[in-house]
Amino acid sequence: MRAVRRHVERHRADRIGWLRAAVLGANDGIVSTASLIVGVAAASASHASILVTGVAALVAGAMSMAAGEYVSVHSQVDTEQADLAREKAELDKDPGAERRELAAIYVGRGLKAGLAQQVAQQLMAHDALSAHARDELGIADLSTAQPVQAALSSAASFAVGALFPLAVAALTPAAVLIPLVAASSVGFLALLGAVAARAGGASALTGAWRVTFWGVLAMAITAGVGMLFGGTA
């Protein structure tokens, strides 16, 4: 007997959580560290002071990203849990009304009323809370927030991103530090934007341009501030 080939589909939606946190962390690591290095260098600081600034930016930024991401994502978890508890209470109180509500959702999506009632009844018989969480509240296992994962991903990606401009600054003579750090950071940002866009199924060119534009703007403003205060110090 001929074996039936299984149709396999690959989707990118399961990458949303970690990809968002990783891209955000790496982008912030490159932009903030490079901007600080360029700004301090523009203020005529010594090479040692520039490197200390870069290391401090890496450590403080990674910790800040982890804490901020954990708190923000945990607040999403708290909201989801509160909504689920409320929905469970409503199911216990009036399951008939909840079944009609679920059926109305399916009718709105294109099912006929009779079929929508059958689908709602069968899904609620299988797992009523999961059915309402998914179709009424929009909460699914795929999108459930994971605070620890997001925090660790952001911190690690920030540190990796920050290492690039810091390494360039450490290996570059003071006379050409600003242009080399700025140019290499723009290259790193373009690569990050392209890779992130491709991982998400979008255009690499669009992703590179989007990330690079804001990074260049941040470095330009910080360099201007450094030159202003360095000249008046």
C-alpha positions in Angstrom: 0.0 0.0 0.0 1.3 3.4 -0.9 2.2 5.6 2.1 0.2 8.8 2.4 2.5 11.8 2.4 1.8 14.2 5.2 1.4 17.8 4.2 3.8 19.9 6.3 3.4 23.7 6.6 5.9 26.0 8.2 4.6 29.1 9.7 6.5 32.0 11.3 3.9 33.1 13.9 5.5 31.0 16.6 8.6 33.2 16.3 6.8 36.4 17.2 7.6 36.4 21.0 11.3 35.7 21.0 12.0 37.4 17.6 10.5 40.7 18.8 12.4 40.6 22.1 15.7 39.6 20.4 15.5 42.2 17.7 14.5 45.0 20.1 17.4 44.0 22.4 20.0 43.8 19.7 18.9 47.0 18.1 18.9 48.9 21.4 22.3 47.4 22.2 23.9 48.7 19.0 22.2 52.0 18.9 22.5 53.1 22.6 26.1 51.8 23.0 27.3 53.2 19.7 25.5 56.5 20.4 27.1 56.9 23.8 30.5 56.0 22.5 30.2 58.5 19.7 28.8 61.2 22.0 31.5 60.8 24.6 34.2 60.7 21.9 32.8 63.9 20.4 33.2 65.5 23.8 36.9 64.9 23.5 37.1 62.2 26.2 40.1 59.9 26.6 40.1 56.5 25.0 39.9 54.8 28.4 36.8 56.9 29.4 35.1 56.0 26.1 35.7 52.3 26.8 34.4 52.6 30.4 31.3 54.3 29.0 30.8 51.5 26.5 31.1 48.8 29.1 28.8 50.6 31.5 26.3 51.0 28.7 26.4 47.3 28.0 25.9 46.2 31.6 23.3 48.7 32.5 21.4 48.4 29.3 21.2 44.6 29.5 19.9 44.7 33.0 17.4 47.4 32.2 16.1 45.6 29.1 15.7 42.4 31.2 13.8 44.1 34.0 11.7 46.2 31.7 10.8 43.3 29.4 9.9 41.1 32.4 7.7 43.6 34.0 5.9 44.6 30.8 5.3 41.1 29.6 4.3 39.9 33.1 1.6 42.6 33.1 0.3 41.0 29.9 0.2 37.7 31.7 -1.7 39.2 34.6 -4.3 40.6 32.2 -4.7 37.3 30.4 -5.1 35.5 33.7 -7.7 38.0 34.9 -9.7 37.6 31.7 -9.6 33.8 31.9 -10.8 33.9 35.5 -13.7 36.2 34.5 -14.6 34.0 31.6 -14.5 30.9 33.8 -16.9 32.5 36.2 -19.3 33.4 33.4 -19.2 29.9 32.1 -20.1 28.5 35.5 -22.8 31.0 35.9 -24.6 30.8 32.5 -23.1 28.2 30.1 -26.1 28.6 27.7 -25.5 32.3 27.2 -21.8 31.7 26.7 -22.6 29.0 24.1 -24.8 31.4 22.2 -22.1 34.1 22.4 -19.6 31.7 20.9 -22.0 30.7 18.2 -22.5 34.3 17.3 -18.8 34.7 16.9 -18.7 31.9 14.4 -21.7 33.3 12.5 -19.8 36.6 12.3 -16.9 34.6 10.7 -19.1 33.2 8.0 -20.7 30.0 9.4 -24.5 29.4 9.1 -26.4 29.7 12.4 -27.2 26.0 12.7 -23.6 24.9 12.0 -22.3 27.6 14.3 -24.4 26.3 17.1 -23.1 22.7 16.5 -19.5 23.9 16.5 -20.0 25.9 19.6 -21.6 23.0 21.4 -19.0 20.5 20.4 -16.1 22.8 21.3 -17.5 23.7 24.6 -18.2 20.0 25.4 -14.5 19.3 24.7 -13.0 22.4 26.5 -15.3 25.3 27.1 -12.7 27.6 28.6 -10.1 27.0 25.9 -12.7 27.6 23.2 -13.8 31.0 24.7 -10.2 32.0 25.4 -9.1 31.4 21.8 -12.2 32.7 19.9 -13.6 35.3 22.3 -10.6 36.6 24.1 -7.9 35.9 21.5 -5.7 34.1 23.9 -4.0 31.0 22.5 -1.0 28.9 23.5 0.9 30.3 20.5 0.6 33.9 21.7 0.7 33.4 25.5 3.2 35.8 27.0 6.3 34.3 28.6 8.0 36.9 30.8 11.2 35.0 31.7 11.9 34.0 28.1 11.3 37.6 26.9 13.6 39.0 29.7 16.5 36.6 29.0 16.2 37.1 25.3 16.2 40.9 25.5 19.2 41.0 27.9 21.3 38.5 25.9 20.5 40.2 22.6 21.2 43.6 24.0 24.6 42.5 25.3 25.5 40.9 21.9 24.4 44.0 20.1 26.4 46.3 22.4 29.5 44.2 22.0 29.9 45.1 18.3 30.4 48.9 18.7 32.3 48.3 21.9 34.8 46.0 20.2 35.2 48.4 17.3 35.9 51.2 19.8 38.5 49.1 21.7 40.4 48.3 18.5 40.2 51.7 16.9 42.7 54.6 17.4 41.1 57.7 18.9 41.7 59.8 15.8 39.3 57.7 13.7 37.1 56.3 16.4 33.9 58.3 15.7 33.7 57.6 11.9 34.6 53.9 12.3 32.2 53.2 15.2 29.4 55.1 13.4 30.0 53.4 10.0 30.4 49.9 11.5 27.3 50.3 13.7 25.3 51.3 10.6 26.5 48.1 9.0 25.5 46.1 12.0 22.1 47.7 12.1 21.5 47.0 8.4 22.5 43.4 8.9 20.3 43.0 11.9 17.3 44.6 10.2 17.7 42.4 7.1 18.1 39.1 9.1 15.1 40.0 11.4 13.0 40.8 8.4 13.9 37.6 6.6 13.2 35.5 9.8 9.8 37.1 9.9 9.1 36.6 6.2 9.4 40.3 5.3 11.6 42.1 2.8 15.2 42.2 3.9 15.8 45.6 2.2 12.8 47.2 4.0 13.9 45.8 7.3 17.5 47.0 6.9 16.4 50.5 5.9 13.9 50.8 8.8 16.4 49.8 11.5 19.3 51.8 10.0 17.4 55.1 9.7 16.6 55.4 13.4 20.1 54.2 14.4 21.8 56.9 12.3 19.4 59.5 13.6 20.2 58.5 17.3 24.0 58.6 16.7 23.8 61.9 14.9 21.9 63.6 17.7 24.1 62.1 20.4 27.3 63.2 18.6 25.8 66.7 18.3 25.1 66.8 22.0 28.6 65.5 22.8 30.2 68.2 20.6 28.1 70.9 22.1 28.9 70.1 25.8 32.5 69.1 25.0 33.0 72.5 23.5 31.6 74.3 26.5 33.2 72.2 29.2 
